[in-house]
Amino acid sequence: MSMGIAARPPRAALLPPPSVPRSR
């Protein structure tokens, strides 16, 4: 299981880039 998670991109990648302001 660990291998599968490692293969996937980091949680940060899933979230929108910091450049884009949060839906405020």
HUNOR-V172642 format. One record per residue. N is the residue number from 1. RES is the residue in three letters. PSI is psi as a letter, one per 20 degrees, with the letter a starting at -180 (999 if undefined). OMEGA is omega as a letter, one per 40 degrees, with the letter a starting at -180 (none if undefined). NEAR is the number of other ideal C-beta (glycine too) atoms within 10 Angstrom. Layout:
n: [N/N]
res: [RES/RES]
psi: [PSI/PSI]
omega: [OMEGA/OMEGA]
near: [NEAR/NEAR]
//
This chain:
n: [1/2/3/4/5/6/7/8/9/10/11/12/13/14/15/16/17/18/19/20/21/22/23/24]
res: [MET/SER/MET/GLY/ILE/ALA/ALA/ARG/PRO/PRO/ARG/ALA/ALA/LEU/LEU/PRO/PRO/PRO/SER/VAL/PRO/ARG/SER/ARG]
psi: [g/g/g/g/g/h/h/q/q/q/h/h/h/g/q/q/q/h/h/p/q/q/m/999]
omega: [a/a/a/a/a/a/a/a/i/i/a/a/a/a/a/a/a/a/a/a/i/a/a/none]
near: [5/6/6/7/8/8/7/9/7/9/7/9/8/8/10/10/7/8/5/8/7/7/5/3]
//
